Amino acid sequence: MSRRDLLRTTGSALLVTASLSGCDLLATDPKGSAGDSRGSARTKDKEAPDLAAQVKAGKLPSLAERLPVLPGGRRISFDVEVASPALVPYWTDAMQLVRTYWAKVGVEMRVKAEDRALFYERKEANKPHATVWTGAGGREFDVMLDPRWFFPFSVESNFAIPWATWFTSNGESGLRPPATTRRQMELYRELRQTPDEGGRAELMRQILTMAREEFYVIGTILEEEGYGIMSDRMHNVPKSMPESHLYNTPGPTNPEQYYIEG
């Protein structure tokens, strides 16, 4: 069984080339509102109780029984690598919780905390089974400018690095990806050359639809809105602003026009 066949059988890209993100990345459309991609696990909400009832009634085997057995009778086993100290302090502890959830369905997952320099070295060499990182959160400027979680866009995608290298090198190096992934790449190149905002949004929706089916990334936690503390003497400061390294917060809000009074 090939790695991709195994991915298709289990329905989880986590086992081979995917990374876990810090946001429910597939729950948003290019304009930042909830879209039909929320069903990234391909099971409608109303169907889930039915499946659970069937398992309980013995009409459907449990997930542990349905998981493929590897040669030699071994069950699926994989590592999840976490940069340490983590970008978000609770990552390692959170993954220990996730480890116990996988164990309940017969999958052995090991949490591997490592120095960030080693994490990057291994990631760029395509060594990890799975990794943990933050996600874009679905903001339009993030999704279109840095679609790293929706197809192998760069080494920062954290998965399918040889495919990302093929994309960034225009096919000169790396590994040629399958047809669906290549189509995503073609659409993104077209998006970059499309002047019309509506046209760009439509192309991005197509990319996101394919990403949902390919299931490269599993979103785990959608972060709460953050906050900042501002003196009552500060003026001309927006009441809210996006928080993103791509937006270069707070740069586009023109801090040079903030002022202090009194």
Secondary structure, DSSP 8 states (H G I E B T S, - for coil): --HHHHHHHHT-GGGTT-EEESS-GGGB-TTSSB-GGG-TTS--GGGHHHHHHHHHTTSS--HHHHS---GGG---EEEEEEEES-SSTTHHHHHHHHHHHHHHTT-EEEEEEEEHHHHHHHHHTT--SEEEE---TT-HHHHHH--TTTS--SGGG-S-HHHHHHHHTTTSSS----HHHHHHHHHHHHHHT---HHHHHHHHHHHHHHHHHHT--EE------------TTEES--S-----TTTTTTGGG-GGG-EE--
